[in-house]
Amino acid sequence: MEQIQRLHDLQYWSNVQLCGGLVRNWIKIKPDNEETKAMMKALNEMSFYVARLKDDSDKKDKLLIEYKMERNKWFSKAMEFQKKFEHASKEILGF
């Protein structure tokens, strides 16, 4: 799944670079064109927005992994204490 996401990311950023390059060329040809400047601004804002979403998603995934590891650690400890309790119960109470 991660490889598929990386492929989608690569496709997205390749398209952003292609579009950015085209708009930069248009700005070189007509530097005073307000529509082209607005398009470049919008493209930059979209790129930063997507980058921020990707960063947030990566951080969320990392936190989930950390939470799962912590949960598993506490679950193992709980199982260990349960076994000790059952063993102690058998020795003391005889059942």
Secondary structure by P-SEA (a helix, b strand, c coil): caaaaaaaaaaaaaaaaaaaaaaaaaaaaccccaaaaaaaaaaaaaaaaaaaaaaaaaaaaaaaaaaaaaaaaaaaaaaaaaaaaaaaaaaaccc
